[in-house]
Amino acid sequence: MKLEKILELPECRTLSEGDPNREISRVFCCDLLSIAMGKAPADGVWVTVMGNKNTLAVASLTDTACIVLAEGVSLDEGTLAKAREERIAILATKLPVFDIALEIYQAGIE
């Protein structure tokens, strides 16, 4: 599935578009940055409630395609600007982590 399909989810608002043509491999849910650093899949969608600059650093390190901030979490403007510069897609939703991860999976991740 391509990232553009996730960017179109009505429950999410796009904070940083990234590369809409990027292939997505799977959904990954984790709120501990140290675990995400070692286990987040390249080309994955990372669903978390950790909305800070370290989240962006881990996404960059692991080559995560998209971060979905759940539970109404957002990022500051400086971190968003860096995400746009690095072409990391960031979405925000009010849905709980499980609900949005399931929705992304049902949208077509193999």
All heavy atoms as an XYZ file, in Angstrom:
825
protein
N       0.847     -1.169      0.000
C       0.000      0.000      0.000
C       0.896      1.236      0.000
O       1.954      1.251      0.617
C      -0.896     -0.016      1.230
C      -1.661      1.265      1.443
S      -2.927      1.215      2.728
C      -1.965      1.144      4.195
N       0.435      2.259     -0.651
C       1.174      3.521     -0.681
C       0.716      4.443      0.456
O      -0.419      4.382      0.905
C       0.985      4.205     -2.021
C       1.596      3.414     -3.173
C       1.986      4.328     -4.290
C       2.535      3.540     -5.445
N       3.910      3.196     -5.290
N       1.622      5.296      0.880
C       1.348      6.245      1.954
C       0.148      7.126      1.643
O      -0.612      7.484      2.536
C       2.592      7.100      2.212
C       2.473      8.206      3.244
C       2.050      7.670      4.600
C       3.774      8.969      3.342
N      -0.064      7.468      0.373
C      -1.169      8.360      0.013
C      -2.515      7.838      0.514
O      -3.390      8.624      0.858
C      -1.204      8.614     -1.487
C      -1.538      7.405     -2.323
C      -1.426      7.665     -3.809
O      -1.353      8.839     -4.214
O      -1.409      6.687     -4.573
N      -2.664      6.519      0.587
C      -3.917      5.940      1.080
C      -4.121      6.263      2.564
O      -5.231      6.529      3.011
C      -3.921      4.436      0.852
C      -5.271      3.803      1.032
C      -5.294      2.411      0.459
C      -6.678      1.840      0.525
N      -6.748      0.495     -0.029
N      -3.049      6.270      3.316
C      -3.133      6.604      4.738
C      -3.387      8.096      4.921
O      -4.142      8.514      5.794
C      -1.852      6.155      5.468
C      -1.766      4.632      5.414
C      -1.836      6.643      6.917
C      -0.443      4.071      5.822
N      -2.774      8.910      4.070
C      -2.972     10.361      4.151
C      -4.432     10.750      3.919
O      -4.857     11.827      4.325
C      -2.078     11.079      3.128
C      -0.571     10.975      3.361
C       0.184     11.574      2.186
C      -0.165     11.636      4.661
N      -5.187      9.873      3.278
C      -6.591     10.146      2.972
C      -7.561      9.682      4.057
O      -8.769      9.909      3.947
C      -6.968      9.477      1.647
C      -6.204     10.035      0.469
C      -6.368      9.214     -0.803
O      -7.005      8.137     -0.759
O      -5.848      9.659     -1.835
N      -7.068      9.038      5.107
C      -7.972      8.551      6.156
C      -8.712      9.726      6.788
O      -8.085     10.689      7.242
C      -7.195      7.795      7.230
C      -6.638      6.437      6.831
C      -5.760      5.879      7.948
C      -7.758      5.468      6.501
N     -10.035      9.675      6.849
C     -10.806     10.821      7.344
C     -10.602     11.117      8.830
O     -10.814     12.246      9.256
C     -12.255     10.431      7.055
C     -12.254      8.960      6.889
C     -10.886      8.578      6.400
N     -10.166     10.144      9.604
C      -9.980     10.344     11.040
C      -8.659     11.045     11.362
O      -8.399     11.383     12.506
C     -10.012      9.000     11.784
C     -11.316      8.267     11.686
C     -11.473      7.529     10.364
O     -10.511      7.458      9.578
O     -12.572      7.046     10.098
N      -7.812     11.208     10.355
C      -6.482     11.789     10.566
C      -6.366     13.135      9.867
O      -6.941     13.348      8.814
C      -5.411     10.863     10.000
S      -5.279      9.298     10.847
N      -5.570     14.012     10.476
C      -5.216     15.244      9.775
C      -3.722     15.189      9.507
O      -2.939     14.728     10.337
C      -5.635     16.477     10.536
C      -5.029     16.690     11.862
C      -5.637     17.910     12.574
N      -5.243     17.928     13.938
C      -4.165     18.565     14.401
N      -3.442     19.284     13.586
N      -3.841     18.503     15.672
N      -3.344     15.629      8.333
C      -1.954     15.580      7.907
C      -1.207     16.788      8.457
O      -1.587     17.925      8.201
C      -1.861     15.537      6.367
O      -2.587     14.403      5.898
C      -0.422     15.446      5.917
N      -0.135     16.525      9.189
C       0.728     17.582      9.704
C       1.949     17.760      8.802
O       2.455     18.857      8.649
C       1.169     17.273     11.130
C       0.054     17.039     12.155
C       0.646     16.694     13.510
C      -0.855     18.245     12.244
N       2.428     16.651      8.242
C       3.545     16.646      7.298
C       3.274     15.539      6.296
O       3.027     14.402      6.686
C       4.855     16.390      8.045
O       5.933     16.232      7.157
N       3.312     15.869      5.000
C       2.886     14.921      3.967
C       3.906     13.831      3.667
O       3.549     12.723      3.287
C       2.545     15.674      2.686
C       1.898     14.798      1.650
C       1.453     15.582      0.447
O       2.260     15.723     -0.484
O       0.307     16.055      0.452
N       5.184     14.107      3.781
C       6.179     13.098      3.422
C       6.149     12.826      1.933
O       5.893     13.724      1.138
N       6.382     11.582      1.555
C       6.349     11.156      0.154
C       5.123     10.278     -0.054
O       5.140      9.103      0.298
C       7.621     10.388     -0.195
C       7.620      9.843     -1.611
O       6.679     10.136     -2.384
O       8.577      9.117     -1.949
N       4.048     10.823     -0.631
C       2.802     10.058     -0.783
C       2.954      8.764     -1.590
O       2.157      7.850     -1.442
C       1.870     11.025     -1.511
C       2.440     12.373     -1.281
C       3.915     12.185     -1.136
N       3.994      8.671     -2.401
C       4.196      7.470     -3.221
C       5.016      6.388     -2.522
O       5.252      5.329     -3.094
C       4.872      7.848     -4.539
C       3.943      8.660     -5.400
O       2.773      8.332     -5.552
N       4.450      9.751     -5.936
N       5.433      6.644     -1.311
C       6.246      5.671     -0.582
C       5.421      4.451     -0.226
O       4.276      4.548      0.218
C       6.806      6.332      0.671
C       7.810      5.470      1.381
C       8.630      6.264      2.340
N       9.529      5.363      3.042
C      10.309      5.726      4.024
N      10.335      6.990      4.418
N      11.086      4.854      4.621
N       6.003      3.279     -0.413
C       5.349      2.025     -0.042
C       5.401      1.851      1.465
O       6.403      2.162      2.106
C       6.062      0.831     -0.666
C       5.604      0.338     -2.004
C       4.125      0.146     -2.227
O       3.456     -0.574     -1.465
O       3.637      0.710     -3.204
N       4.320      1.341      2.023
C       4.212      1.090      3.454
C       4.300     -0.410      3.677
O       3.616     -1.186      3.008
C       2.871      1.629      3.999
C       2.773      3.137      3.776
C       2.699      1.265      5.453
C       3.819      3.953      4.452
N       5.136     -0.815      4.645
C       5.330     -2.244      4.890
C       4.385     -2.803      5.956
O       3.850     -3.888      5.795
C       6.778     -2.516      5.297
O       7.086     -1.837      6.507
N       4.210     -2.045      7.062
C       3.340     -2.547      8.133
C       3.098     -1.461      9.173
O       3.711     -0.406      9.145
C       3.899     -3.795      8.781
C       5.196     -3.575      9.510
C       5.717     -4.854     10.108
N       6.498     -4.481     11.278
C       7.028     -5.311     12.110
N       6.842     -6.585     11.948
N       7.727     -4.893     13.138
N       2.224     -1.774     10.124
C       1.910     -0.859     11.223
C       2.695     -1.323     12.452
O       2.793     -2.519     12.725
C       0.404     -0.871     11.551
C       0.091      0.072     12.689
C      -0.416     -0.520     10.334
N       3.222     -0.350     13.187
C       3.990     -0.627     14.397
C       3.480      0.294     15.497
O       3.390      1.508     15.295
C       5.481     -0.367     14.120
C       6.364     -0.492     15.322
C       6.681     -1.730     15.855
C       6.900      0.635     15.928
C       7.518     -1.854     16.962
C       7.733      0.533     17.029
C       8.045     -0.718     17.544
N       3.135     -0.243     16.654
C       2.642      0.556     17.779
C       3.612      0.439     18.939
O       3.918     -0.672     19.384
C       1.272      0.059     18.233
S       0.008      0.106     16.977
N       4.086      1.597     19.421
C       5.014      1.584     20.534
C       5.160      2.997     21.088
O       5.217      3.962     20.326
C       6.374      1.060     20.081
S       7.562      0.910     21.406
N       5.245      3.113     22.405
C       5.432      4.412     23.044
C       6.775      4.530     23.760
O       7.066      5.567     24.333
C       4.291      4.690     24.025
C       2.966      4.864     23.309
O       2.965      5.414     22.195
O       1.941      4.439     23.858
N       7.577      3.508     23.724
C       8.911      3.573     24.314
C       9.927      3.784     23.197
O      10.103      2.922     22.332
C       9.238      2.290     25.084
C       8.453      2.089     26.382
C       8.743      0.719     26.971
C       8.791      3.174     27.382
N      10.576      4.927     23.210
C      11.494      5.272     22.124
C      12.640      4.276     22.012
O      13.073      3.956     20.897
C      12.024      6.690     22.314
C      10.960      7.792     22.254
C      11.599      9.148     22.520
C      10.236      7.799     20.924
N      13.133      3.761     23.121
C      14.238      2.808     23.067
C      13.838      1.508     22.365
O      14.636      0.927     21.630
C      14.756      2.507     24.475
O      13.723      1.991     25.292
N      12.619      1.070     22.554
C      12.147     -0.132     21.867
C      11.887      0.183     20.396
O      12.267     -0.585     19.508
C      10.886     -0.700     22.542
C      11.259     -1.268     23.912
C      10.226     -1.777     21.676
C      10.096     -1.754     24.733
N      11.268      1.310     20.130
C      11.005      1.704     18.739
C      12.308      1.817     17.957
O      12.372      1.447     16.778
C      10.234      3.015     18.696
N      13.356      2.304     18.596
C      14.640      2.462     17.930
C      15.163      1.124     17.395
O      15.766      1.067     16.345
C      15.659      3.069     18.899
C      16.850      3.671     18.236
S      18.044      4.421     19.374
C      17.053      5.146     20.651
N      14.899      0.064     18.113
C      15.387     -1.249     17.702
C      14.408     -2.081     16.909
O      14.804     -3.035     16.241
N      13.129     -1.723     16.944
C      12.123     -2.608     16.342
C      11.206     -1.970     15.308
O      10.488     -2.685     14.619
C      11.273     -3.238     17.443
C      12.092     -4.124     18.351
C      11.230     -4.933     19.264
C      12.126     -5.830     20.095
N      11.496     -7.051     20.473
N      11.197     -0.658     15.199
C      10.316     -0.024     14.201
C      10.770     -0.439     12.799
O      11.958     -0.345     12.483
C      10.344      1.495     14.342
N       9.849     -0.894     11.965
C      10.237     -1.369     10.638
C      10.469     -0.216      9.661
O       9.758      0.787      9.691
C       9.016     -2.189     10.198
C       7.871     -1.539     10.904
C       8.422     -1.070     12.221
N      11.461     -0.382      8.808
C      11.659      0.580      7.720
C      10.396      0.571      6.868
O       9.759     -0.472      6.693
C      12.869      0.181      6.882
N      10.011      1.721      6.382
C       8.806      1.884      5.558
C       7.524      1.579      6.329
O       6.489      1.330      5.732
C       8.866      1.019      4.291
C      10.048      1.366      3.419
O      10.355      2.566      3.290
O      10.678      0.443      2.869
N       7.571      1.620      7.640
C       6.398      1.325      8.442
C       5.648      2.575      8.852
O       6.113      3.704      8.693
N       4.456      2.356      9.371
C       3.647      3.404      9.980
C       3.748      3.192     11.479
O       3.371      2.139     11.990
C       2.170      3.319      9.535
C       1.340      4.355     10.265
C       2.050      3.493      8.040
N       4.285      4.175     12.174
C       4.490      4.082     13.615
C       3.387      4.864     14.308
O       3.281      6.069     14.156
C       5.864      4.635     13.956
C       6.213      4.681     15.409
C       5.603      4.030     16.444
C       7.278      5.434     15.990
N       6.229      4.330     17.635
C       7.261      5.191     17.384
C       8.243      6.294     15.465
C       8.167      5.779     18.247
C       9.143      6.876     16.339
C       9.107      6.614     17.714
N       2.559      4.165     15.077
C       1.473      4.784     15.835
C       1.940      4.942     17.280
O       2.361      3.967     17.903
C       0.177      3.950     15.767
C      -0.947      4.649     16.520
C      -0.224      3.682     14.317
N       1.853      6.172     17.792
C       2.371      6.459     19.123
C       1.655      7.655     19.743
O       0.938      8.378     19.042
C       3.900      6.737     19.055
O       4.410      6.906     20.377
C       4.212      7.946     18.215
N       1.870      7.842     21.032
C       1.420      9.058     21.713
C       2.616      9.916     22.122
O       2.458     10.903     22.837
C       0.535      8.746     22.952
C      -0.759      8.073     22.534
C       1.295      7.927     23.978
N       3.794      9.549     21.667
C       5.023     10.290     21.988
C       5.220     11.385     20.950
O       5.734     11.132     19.870
C       6.231      9.354     22.001
C       6.176      8.308     23.096
S       6.195      8.996     24.762
C       7.760      9.807     24.776
N       4.817     12.580     21.281
C       4.904     13.694     20.350
C       6.012     14.658     20.715
O       5.737     15.717     21.275
N       7.256     14.288     20.413
C       8.367     15.193     20.690
C       9.465     15.017     19.653
O       9.378     14.140     18.788
C       8.899     14.999     22.117
C       9.409     13.606     22.369
O      10.208     13.081     21.599
N       8.945     12.989     23.448
N      10.511     15.840     19.742
C      11.562     15.804     18.726
C      12.313     14.477     18.724
O      12.826     14.065     17.690
C      12.528     16.968     18.910
C      13.316     16.946     20.182
C      14.213     18.157     20.292
C      14.966     18.112     21.620
N      15.820     19.245     21.786
N      12.346     13.779     19.848
C      13.016     12.482     19.880
C      12.256     11.436     19.067
O      12.861     10.525     18.506
C      13.199     12.017     21.325
C      14.149     12.916     22.076
O      15.086     13.462     21.508
N      13.898     13.080     23.359
N      10.949     11.569     18.983
C      10.147     10.677     18.150
C      10.576     10.821     16.693
O      10.746      9.835     15.982
C       8.642     11.003     18.302
O       8.305     10.931     19.684
C       7.779     10.047     17.514
N      10.754     12.041     16.270
C      11.190     12.310     14.905
C      12.594     11.739     14.664
O      12.857     11.158     13.608
C      11.169     13.813     14.639
C      11.419     14.252     13.215
C      10.357     13.702     12.272
C      11.466     15.760     13.146
N      13.477     11.875     15.636
C      14.838     11.338     15.505
C      14.815      9.819     15.343
O      15.525      9.272     14.494
C      15.673     11.733     16.712
N      13.987      9.142     16.131
C      13.880      7.685     16.023
C      13.279      7.296     14.672
O      13.744      6.362     14.020
C      13.056      7.098     17.196
C      12.746      5.618     16.966
C      13.812      7.289     18.504
N      12.286      8.021     14.218
C      11.682      7.732     12.907
C      12.711      7.888     11.796
O      12.765      7.076     10.868
C      10.492      8.649     12.665
N      13.528      8.901     11.888
C      14.569      9.122     10.896
C      15.601      7.995     10.943
O      16.006      7.456      9.908
C      15.228     10.474     11.141
O      16.189     10.746     10.156
N      16.017      7.611     12.135
C      17.002      6.550     12.323
C      16.509      5.213     11.774
O      17.271      4.457     11.183
C      17.320      6.421     13.815
C      18.287      5.326     14.222
C      19.706      5.694     13.799
C      18.233      5.107     15.723
N      15.238      4.918     11.971
C      14.678      3.626     11.562
C      14.083      3.640     10.160
O      13.583      2.624      9.697
C      13.588      3.176     12.560
O      12.557      4.166     12.603
C      14.173      2.951     13.942
N      14.113      4.779      9.502
C      13.540      4.954      8.162
C      12.030      4.693      8.148
O      11.476      4.126      7.209
C      14.254      4.079      7.134
C      13.998      4.551      5.713
O      13.721      5.754      5.509
O      14.054      3.712      4.785
N      11.367      5.124      9.220
C       9.916      5.033      9.310
C       9.296      5.961      8.274
O       9.732      7.091      8.105
C       9.457      5.442     10.726
O       9.955      4.473     11.647
C       7.954      5.530     10.843
N       8.283      5.477      7.567
C       7.653      6.278      6.517
C       6.664      7.285      7.063
O       6.473      8.358      6.488
C       6.949      5.360      5.516
N       6.020      6.939      8.187
C       4.938      7.782      8.686
C       4.778      7.595     10.188
O       4.829      6.469     10.684
C       3.641      7.389      7.977
S       2.178      8.302      8.476
N       4.582      8.702     10.877
C       4.245      8.678     12.299
C       2.786      9.091     12.421
O       2.380     10.097     11.836
C       5.103      9.669     13.102
C       6.588      9.333     12.995
C       4.667      9.701     14.562
C       7.497     10.427     13.530
N       2.016      8.323     13.151
C       0.642      8.703     13.447
C       0.568      8.970     14.942
O       0.804      8.078     15.764
C      -0.372      7.613     13.053
C      -1.783      8.025     13.445
C      -0.299      7.328     11.554
N       0.280     10.204     15.284
C       0.137     10.606     16.677
C      -1.319     10.393     17.097
O      -2.221     11.011     16.540
C       0.543     12.066     16.845
C       1.991     12.378     16.475
C       2.213     13.879     16.435
C       2.954     11.708     17.431
N      -1.527      9.507     18.049
C      -2.882      9.154     18.489
C      -3.277      9.959     19.719
O      -2.475     10.699     20.286
C      -2.940      7.661     18.794
N      -4.537      9.815     20.130
C      -5.067     10.404     21.367
C      -5.013     11.930     21.398
O      -4.957     12.533     22.462
C      -4.316      9.856     22.585
C      -4.333      8.352     22.710
C      -5.605      7.782     23.311
O      -6.450      8.556     23.801
O      -5.754      6.549     23.280
N      -4.991     12.583     20.222
C      -4.993     14.041     20.181
C      -3.628     14.688     20.373
O      -3.524     15.902     20.508
N      -2.558     13.895     20.370
C      -1.196     14.415     20.529
C      -0.774     15.154     19.261
O      -1.177     14.808     18.158
C      -0.217     13.248     20.831
C       1.224     13.700     20.808
C      -0.569     12.610     22.161
N       0.046     16.187     19.419
C       0.564     16.940     18.281
C       2.052     17.222     18.496
O       2.631     16.774     19.486
C      -0.214     18.249     18.109
O       0.106     18.839     16.860
N       2.653     17.952     17.576
C       4.067     18.330     17.660
C       4.208     19.837     17.605
O       3.360     20.522     17.034
C       4.852     17.737     16.488
C       5.011     16.226     16.440
C       5.722     15.823     15.145
C       5.804     15.719     17.627
N       5.312     20.357     18.145
C       5.565     21.793     18.044
C       6.001     22.145     16.621
O       6.396     21.274     15.844
C       6.610     22.224     19.076
C       7.962     21.599     18.820
O       8.688     22.068     17.925
O       8.304     20.616     19.517
N       5.926     23.413     16.282
C       6.218     23.868     14.913
C       7.646     23.569     14.477
O       7.880     23.245     13.315
C       5.918     25.356     14.767
C       4.447     25.662     14.569
C       3.815     24.907     13.395
O       4.413     24.864     12.292
O       2.725     24.346     13.592
N       8.615     23.675     15.375
C      10.005     23.376     15.022
C      10.190     21.926     14.610
O      10.888     21.632     13.634
N       9.562     21.026     15.344
C       9.652     19.601     15.027
C       8.918     19.294     13.730
O       9.396     18.513     12.910
C       9.091     18.757     16.192
O       9.787     19.112     17.392
C       9.263     17.276     15.937
N       7.777     19.939     13.520
C       7.045     19.748     12.256
C       7.858     20.238     11.069
O       7.878     19.596     10.010
C       5.697     20.459     12.304
C       4.603     19.738     13.072
C       3.354     20.604     13.150
C       4.283     18.407     12.439
N       8.528     21.361     11.212
C       9.362     21.890     10.129
C      10.472     20.897      9.785
O      10.767     20.662      8.607
C       9.952     23.242     10.518
N      11.068     20.282     10.803
C      12.121     19.283     10.584
C      11.549     18.047      9.898
O      12.183     17.473      9.005
C      12.770     18.915     11.919
C      13.957     18.029     11.800
C      15.116     18.762     11.178
C      16.370     17.891     11.215
N      17.405     18.384     10.335
N      10.351     17.635     10.271
C       9.705     16.483      9.634
C       9.466     16.752      8.153
O       9.702     15.884      7.308
C       8.386     16.159     10.323
N       9.018     17.949      7.840
C       8.792     18.310      6.429
C      10.104     18.310      5.662
O      10.167     17.841      4.534
C       8.086     19.656      6.347
C       6.662     19.597      6.864
C       5.973     20.956      6.840
N       4.677     20.860      7.487
C       4.293     21.603      8.501
N       5.086     22.549      8.989
N       3.109     21.442      9.043
N      11.143     18.836      6.291
C      12.464     18.871      5.663
C      12.980     17.454      5.378
O      13.560     17.201      4.326
C      13.436     19.600      6.596
C      14.850     19.684      6.113
C      15.744     20.332      7.150
O      15.364     21.380      7.722
O      16.836     19.782      7.407
N      12.754     16.535      6.305
C      13.211     15.154      6.154
C      12.209     14.273      5.410
O      12.449     13.082      5.230
C      13.527     14.560      7.521
C      14.719     15.219      8.175
C      15.164     14.510      9.441
O      14.883     13.310      9.598
O      15.810     15.179     10.265
N      11.084     14.859      5.025
C      10.026     14.147      4.287
C       9.488     12.936      5.054
O       9.252     11.876      4.497
C      10.488     13.783      2.883
C      10.762     15.012      2.038
C      10.968     14.682      0.596
N       9.876     13.881      0.068
C       9.014     14.287     -0.845
N       9.097     15.492     -1.327
N       8.080     13.488     -1.291
N       9.276     13.148      6.356
C       8.628     12.136      7.185
C       7.176     12.558      7.337
O       6.887     13.657      7.804
C       9.285     12.020      8.572
C      10.743     11.572      8.435
C       8.507     11.047      9.458
C      11.514     11.618      9.737
N       6.275     11.689      6.933
C       4.849     11.989      7.060
C       4.441     11.903      8.526
O       4.846     10.982      9.239
C       4.031     11.013      6.230
N       3.656     12.876      8.951
C       3.119     12.863     10.311
C       1.631     13.169     10.246
O       1.221     14.166      9.644
C       3.835     13.875     11.225
C       5.326     13.551     11.291
C       3.209     13.861     12.621
C       6.118     14.462     12.166
N       0.860     12.295     10.868
C      -0.584     12.472     10.952
C      -0.968     12.560     12.418
O      -0.268     12.042     13.287
C      -1.309     11.284     10.310
C      -0.961     10.983      8.860
C      -1.623      9.695      8.413
C      -1.381     12.122      7.974
N      -2.087     13.183     12.686
C      -2.610     13.265     14.045
C      -4.070     12.841     14.042
O      -4.800     13.107     13.079
C      -2.473     14.688     14.586
N      -4.471     12.169     15.099
C      -5.849     11.725     15.239
C      -6.242     11.751     16.710
O      -5.380     11.674     17.583
C      -6.050     10.303     14.659
O      -7.423      9.941     14.757
C      -5.217      9.270     15.388
N      -7.513     11.837     16.966
C      -8.015     11.759     18.335
C      -8.280     10.304     18.741
O      -8.505     10.009     19.909
C      -9.288     12.588     18.471
C      -9.018     14.083     18.315
C     -10.174     14.902     18.800
C      -9.948     16.367     18.633
N      -8.887     16.919     19.441
N      -8.236      9.400     17.786
C      -8.504      7.989     18.069
C      -7.426      7.374     18.960
O      -6.273      7.795     18.926
C      -8.571      7.192     16.761
C      -9.734      7.488     15.825
C      -9.608      6.660     14.558
C     -11.062      7.208     16.506
N      -7.790      6.348     19.728
C      -6.798      5.610     20.501
C      -5.826      4.862     19.572
O      -6.147      4.598     18.409
C      -7.633      4.614     21.310
C      -9.017      5.171     21.316
C      -9.159      5.917     20.021
N      -4.684      4.497     20.105
C      -3.640      3.823     19.329
C      -4.191      2.586     18.621
O      -4.005      2.414     17.414
C      -2.440      3.445     20.238
C      -1.468      2.539     19.510
C      -1.735      4.698     20.732
N      -4.854      1.697     19.352
C      -5.350      0.460     18.749
C      -6.322      0.745     17.612
O      -6.240      0.137     16.551
C      -6.031     -0.437     19.797
C      -6.626     -1.675     19.184
C      -5.823     -2.774     18.917
C      -7.968     -1.723     18.841
C      -6.358     -3.910     18.319
C      -8.513     -2.846     18.250
C      -7.709     -3.949     17.981
N      -7.257      1.650     17.825
C      -8.284      1.924     16.817
C      -7.691      2.428     15.514
O      -8.069      1.975     14.435
C      -9.299      2.934     17.350
C     -10.128      2.389     18.495
O     -10.052      1.171     18.782
O     -10.859      3.175     19.125
N      -6.735      3.368     15.580
C      -6.176      3.893     14.341
C      -5.246      2.874     13.696
O      -5.205      2.760     12.464
C      -5.488      5.271     14.538
C      -5.183      5.906     13.179
C      -4.268      5.172     15.394
C      -6.377      6.156     12.291
N      -4.532      2.091     14.488
C      -3.673      1.045     13.915
C      -4.509      0.015     13.165
O      -4.159     -0.401     12.053
C      -2.844      0.377     14.999
N      -5.629     -0.371     13.744
C      -6.523     -1.321     13.087
C      -7.077     -0.734     11.792
O      -7.133     -1.409     10.763
C      -7.665     -1.712     14.029
C      -8.676     -2.713     13.477
C      -7.995     -4.028     13.125
C      -9.795     -2.928     14.488
N      -7.453      0.520     11.836
C      -7.983      1.170     10.638
C      -6.944      1.226      9.513
O      -7.260      1.004      8.351
C      -8.465      2.574     10.987
C      -9.720      2.912     10.230
C     -10.384      4.148     10.770
O     -10.910      4.090     11.888
O     -10.368      5.140     10.036
N      -5.712      1.534      9.865
C      -4.634      1.568      8.865
C      -4.430      0.172      8.293
O      -4.323     -0.006      7.083
C      -3.331      2.109      9.479
C      -3.512      3.590      9.829
C      -2.159      1.905      8.542
C      -2.430      4.152     10.739
N      -4.399     -0.814      9.151
C      -4.227     -2.199      8.701
C      -5.361     -2.605      7.753
O      -5.126     -3.175      6.695
C      -4.176     -3.143      9.907
C      -4.048     -4.586      9.526
C      -2.819     -5.118      9.184
C      -5.173     -5.402      9.491
C      -2.709     -6.443      8.821
C      -5.072     -6.737      9.130
C      -3.837     -7.263      8.777
O      -3.732     -8.569      8.407
N      -6.581     -2.275      8.126
C      -7.732     -2.636      7.301
C      -7.778     -1.863      5.989
O      -8.416     -2.299      5.039
C      -9.026     -2.426      8.080
C      -9.190     -3.438      9.197
C     -10.397     -3.169     10.073
O     -10.873     -2.042     10.194
N     -10.896     -4.218     10.710
N      -7.073     -0.745      5.917
C      -7.030      0.034      4.673
C      -6.224     -0.667      3.598
O      -6.306     -0.308      2.427
C      -6.463      1.428      4.948
N      -5.436     -1.666      3.988
C      -4.774     -2.409      2.946
C      -3.346     -2.819      3.144
O      -2.701     -3.278      2.206
N      -2.791     -2.709      4.330
C      -1.430     -3.185      4.538
C      -1.451     -4.705      4.526
O      -2.281     -5.318      5.175
C      -0.840     -2.649      5.864
C      -0.561     -1.172      5.702
C       0.428     -3.406      6.247
C       0.092     -0.533      6.894
N      -0.568     -5.274      3.787
C      -0.520     -6.730      3.633
C       0.110     -7.388      4.844
O       1.013     -6.940      5.422
C       0.279     -7.094      2.385
C      -0.333     -6.520      1.126
C      -1.741     -6.983      0.825
O      -2.025     -8.173      0.992
O      -2.563     -6.166      0.418
